Amino acid sequence: MAVTVSPRHVWIDDPHAVIRRGMAVTLAAAGFTVVGESDGLKPVPDLERAGLLVFDADGPGLATVLRLVAGTEIGLVATVREPRDAHLHEIARAGVGAILFHEELTPELLVMVARAVSQGRTTLPPGVLPRLLEHASRSSATAPGALTERERDVLRLLAEGHDTRRIALDLRYSERTVKNVVHDVLTKLNCKTRAQAVGMATRAGVI
């Protein structure tokens, strides 16, 4: 019988043992179950037990993480010590659910972001979205499919971390309409999750 992994089962990867322990204690106190820890993805995270991976995006490479999670629905939270625009853009376009800057990291922020990603939402640090959009507009002007203005508006709010209810309130739509728009966006972009759609749209410069 297949075992369903809870999105609140988390694996933590960071090169600093003290930081890993701090994250583990903080998340455990907030109701998450920490199933393992690693340094530079060593040992390799056991993603059959984890529904959420908090990883050091400045470590062994984003490509390695993406290979590990390929074919899974695991939520990803990337921690960043050197927030260069190109690096942030690469992380966002990969469909990572959240980005955390180490210099701004607090226990409260870690818990808030982990909860958001475990619920399928995307969250970015304040000020990052404009930087991503500027970088994307410089690197690519090709849209993946013909997204409508309404679809782009919903994507922008998803990128800011808003849930269905908040988007409905902001855009004065019904929640059903927002869900239908999100479904259409996922279909057009051939994405499985909202985070992947935000990443792809950011990469193409359409939001």
Secondary structure, DSSP 4 states (H G I P E B T S, - for coil): -PPPPPTTEEEEE-S-HHHHHHHHHHHHHTT-EEEEEEBTTBSPP-TTT-SEEEEETTSS-HHHHHHHHTT---EEEEEESS--HHHHHHHHHTT-SEEEEGGG--HHHHHHHHHHHHTT--B--TTHHHHHHHHHHHH----SS---HHHHHHHHHHHTT--HHHHHHHHT--HHHHHHHHHHHHHHHT-SSHHHHHHHHHHHT--
